Amino acid sequence: MPSARRLVLAWALLTALTVASMVAGSMGAGMGGAAVILAVTLIKARQILDIYLNLRAATTGWRVAFTALILLILGIVLSALALAQVLP
């Protein structure tokens, strides 16, 4: 179980990353902005998995599997955004 200090630090990081996502989203930077937001999303997802769900204590296989799943989902989202810009 993570310590209270680690949980608070993770919460502060997640809050800062949320603000960064909001700022990047409000700038309307197209695909570059979307890529930045999705990269921030990856960091946030890893923090939640590692700290709050204590995946850090799990075996490497579980960590790799969850990271691969997150990357797959974010890749699908980015591909859909790119496709939406190409198609009329």
N, C-alpha and C positions, 0 to 999 in steps of 0.2 A: 504494500500500500504506500503510495507516495506521501511525503510529508506535507503538512499544511503550507509550508513555505513554498514548496515546489508547485503545489496546486495554485497558489496565489500568483506566482510568477508566470505559470502557464496561462492563467486567466488574463493577466495583464498583456502578455504577448498576443493572445487571441483577440483581445480588444483592440490593440494597436493594429493588428493585421486587418481587422474588420474596417477600421477607419481608413487604412491604406486602400482597401478594396473599394470603399465608397468614393474616395477621392479619384481613384483611377477610373471608376465607372462614370463619374460625373464629367470627366474630361472628354469622353466620347472619342477615344483615340483609335477606333476601328479594331482591326485584328490584333494589333500590337497591344492595345489596352486590354482586350479580351485575354490575350496570352498572359499578361501580367496578373490579371485577376485570377486566372486559373492556376498560375504558379503559386499565388498567395493561398488559394484554396487548398492546394496540395500540402503546403506547410501547415495550414490550420488542421487539416484532416490528420496528418501525422502527429501533431501535438495532441489532439483529442485521443487518438488511438494509443499513443505511447504513455501519456500522463493519466488521463481520466479513465481509460479502459485498461491501463496497466499492461499494454501489449509489449512494453519494453522488457518485461520479465518473461515473455514467451520465447519459444525457440525461433531461430532464424527463419525457418520455413514459414511460420505463420506471419512473421513480419514482412517477408518478401511477397507472400500471397496477397496480403492486404494492400501493400504498396502497389503491386501489379494491378489489382482490381481498381484502385483509385486512379492510377494512370490510364487504364482502359476507359473508365468513365469520363475522365477529363479529356482524353483524346477524342472520344465520340462527340462530346459537347463542342470541342474546338472544330472538329470536322463539320458538324452540323452548322456552326456559325459561318464557316468558310463557304460551305455549299449554299447557304442562304444568300450570301453576297453575290455568288456567281449566277444562280438561277433567277429568272425574272419573277 
